[in-house]
């Protein structure tokens, strides 16, 4: 059987580098081309010495027609506003695309322009996009030529809250999400906010009430329960290279114990290998999933306030980006969902 030939656009960013790492170990895939206009003509190991004698190809410039002639699938690990310029042509030529940016996630009229400050992609292409939350839309992903990979915060949040919200055990309007992310979520572009002296031994709130993942979370929640939902979502930058924790708080509608909640989630995710449910009295940490595609989820029911706390952690570059993108590729091409992704977390 021939290997699937993959192209990675935006291969010099952190998510693009994770895609390279994962696809190099994937038994069904070979990397045919890596694209980075700013590094075109340079060898990969010249820009990233850690890949010396591992992958020695050169970065290519972005040429959509040339790309389509070489590959069976394209990953876009690009900033917002880039993929929507190339994906329509690739889709028209029959090349499946998996987009790690936010260009094709939001379906609402004007939402993308409002939250991302970029022009919306063509409506006829946007209609074809399938939201790539792997555990919830596997059949749709398997038949899609355009997969909108979820954002990191929405992945951690939705995996942590959808099962209990679907069960009508909580009031979704009471949802508060407290998110914390490591610096790699901001990408490689330098900024004062990511300066070591500013971030080290510090915690900073940012984009309060304005984060571009707010409408993405609200859109999926509203679709799942067929009711318009708005959430309170606060984001914080913490001094980690990689890792993300979302602490979520909701009012219970009926009396439930922590163990009952755990049993609900164990049953819900029974056939989903990348979701790990913590036992009662144990809560997950970003270190526990670093370098892996796992999402670990823990719970605490407060009998006094009749509220539940759900803690969900992922590696923002893996389950929050490249890992889930490869998981979606596996679903799309009929490979085992875990192919190339059974990496144990890096600890300590």
HELIX and SHEET records of a PDB file:
HELIX    1   1 UNK A   14  UNK A   24  1                                  11    
HELIX    2   2 UNK A   37  UNK A   39  5                                   3    
HELIX    3   3 UNK A   44  UNK A   47  1                                   4    
HELIX    4   4 UNK A   49  UNK A   51  5                                   3    
HELIX    5   5 UNK A   64  UNK A   70  1                                   7    
HELIX    6   6 UNK A   83  UNK A   92  1                                  10    
HELIX    7   7 UNK A  111  UNK A  116  1                                   6    
HELIX    8   8 UNK A  123  UNK A  126  1                                   4    
HELIX    9   9 UNK A  138  UNK A  142  1                                   5    
HELIX   10  10 UNK A  152  UNK A  166  1                                  15    
HELIX   11  11 UNK A  183  UNK A  186  5                                   4    
HELIX   12  12 UNK A  192  UNK A  194  5                                   3    
HELIX   13  13 UNK A  196  UNK A  199  1                                   4    
HELIX   14  14 UNK A  214  UNK A  225  1                                  12    
HELIX   15  15 UNK A  258  UNK A  268  1                                  11    
HELIX   16  16 UNK A  286  UNK A  288  5                                   3    
HELIX   17  17 UNK A  318  UNK A  322  3                                   5    
HELIX   18  18 UNK A  323  UNK A  333  1                                  11    
SHEET    1   A 7 UNK A  59  UNK A  60  0                                        
SHEET    2   A 7 UNK A  29  UNK A  35  1                                        
SHEET    3   A 7 UNK A   4  UNK A   9  1                                        
SHEET    4   A 7 UNK A  73  UNK A  76  1                                        
SHEET    5   A 7 UNK A  96  UNK A  99  1                                        
SHEET    6   A 7 UNK A 146  UNK A 148  1                                        
SHEET    7   A 7 UNK A 130  UNK A 131  1                                        
SHEET    1   B 7 UNK A 203  UNK A 206  0                                        
SHEET    2   B 7 UNK A 232  UNK A 238 -1                                        
SHEET    3   B 7 UNK A 170  UNK A 181  1                                        
SHEET    4   B 7 UNK A 244  UNK A 252 -1                                        
SHEET    5   B 7 UNK A 307  UNK A 314 -1                                        
SHEET    6   B 7 UNK A 295  UNK A 302 -1                                        
SHEET    7   B 7 UNK A 275  UNK A 277  1                                        
END                                                                             
